[in-house]
């Protein structure tokens, strides 16, 4: 492996945006993210925004939901909270989306693709959790239903 090839993961890390857009341009979306991390009915109580972002990204991708780029906004989820595994998950989605391996080396493009999936997925996940809440399911059962539904609707 050449020195240039060894440097790629670091380049990806250093090119990673300071903030990832989760839809924070909308006060409603911000409130809904906050609600999912604090309300007892939510399976995401105690989780971070970044965890919800990744779940929603994966949910939308697997369900074949068309990405929706969130409006540009300042701040967002700090890039510093994303770890190597999260980078890898995001790369997998971006590479699969574009069917181009090079996409995995482009942090900004990867993030843009993943923001689109997470934003579109969040809307669906939040709505679905609202309907599951009416069914009085346990939080564990709610997340299982979301995962089971994703497996049944997988585009693979």
N, C-alpha and C positions, 0 to 999 in steps of 0.2 A: 504494500500500500504506500503510495507516494505521500510526501508531507502535505501536499495540497488536499488529498483525499482525507487525511486524518483531521484536517482543520475544518471540514464541512459542518460537523455538529456545533462547534463553537461559533462558526459564522451564523448558523441558524439562530443560535441563542442571542448573539449580539444584534442581529437584525430584527429580532422579535420586537413588536411594538411595545411602547411603554404602557399602553392601555389597550384592552380588548373591548370592543363595543358589543354590549349585550342588549342594546335597545334603551339605554339610559336617557335617550332624548325624550322619552315618554315618561311622565310622572306616574302614569298608570302601571307601566311595566316595572318601573323601579319599585313601586309599592307592592306589586304582585311578587316580585323576587323576594322582597323583604318578608312578605306574608308567608311565602313557602319556607322560609328559614326560621320562622318564629311561631306560627300557629299550630296548635296541637293536632289538628286534623291532617296536617301535611306530612308526607313521608320524608321530607327534606329538613325537618326541624334539626337545628344544630349544624347543618351543613353550610358550606360557604357558597357564595354566588358562583365561583369557578366550578364547583361540583355540579350545580344545577345547569350551568352553561354546557358542560361536557355531556351530561345526561341528555339534555335537549338536542344537542348536536347529533349524538348517536341515534336518538329516537327518530329525528327527522330523516336522517340518512337511511336508516334501515326501513322506515315506513315509506320511503320514496317521496317524501314531502318536498316540494320544490323550494329551494332556498329563497329567502327574502332578505336582502341586505337591509340592515337597520340604517336609519338616517344617521348621518355623521353627528357626532357629539363629543364633547370633551370628556376627559376622564374615562371611567368605565372600570373594568376589572384590571387591576394592576398586572402587567406582564410578569412581574417578579413572583407572583403566586403560582405560576404554571411551572410544574417540574418536568423532568425528562420524559416520564411516562405520558404525561399530558401532551407534550410536544409530539410524541410518537403517535398517539391516538389521532391527533389533529392531522398529522402527516398522512396517516392511513386513509382518512376520509378525503383529504384533498387530492391525493394521488388517485384514488379510486374514482373520484368525481371527474377529474380531468383525463384520466387514463394516460398520464404522462409522469414518469418517474421524476423528472426535473422539478415538478411542482413541489416535491418534498424537500427540496433544498432552498425554496423561496419562502421565507418566513412570512413576508407581507401578503403574498398570494394565498398561502395556506390559511392564514388568519382570516382574510376576507371571505374565503369559501366557508370556513367553519363558523364565522359570525352569521352568515346567511342561513346555514342549517340550524344553528342554535336559536336564532331569532324566530324562524318559522316553527321550529319544534316547540319553543317555549309557549307560543300561543296555543298549540294543540294540547300540550301537557297540562297547562294551567286549566284549560276548559275541561279536559277529561277528569282532572282531579276534582274539579267542582262537581261534576256529575257523580263521581265515585263517592264524594263526601255526602251527597244526598242519600246514597245507598247505605250509609252508616258502616262502611267497611273499616277494618283496622288499617293503620298506616302501612303495615307490612303487606297486607293483602292488596292495597292500592298499588304499590310499586310492582308487585307480582303481576297484577292485571295489566299494567302498562307494558311490562316486559313480555308477557304472554301475547298481548295484542301485536307487539312489534314482531315477534317470531312468526306469527300467523300471517302478517302482511309484508314480510321481508321481500325485497325486490330480487333477491337471489334465487 
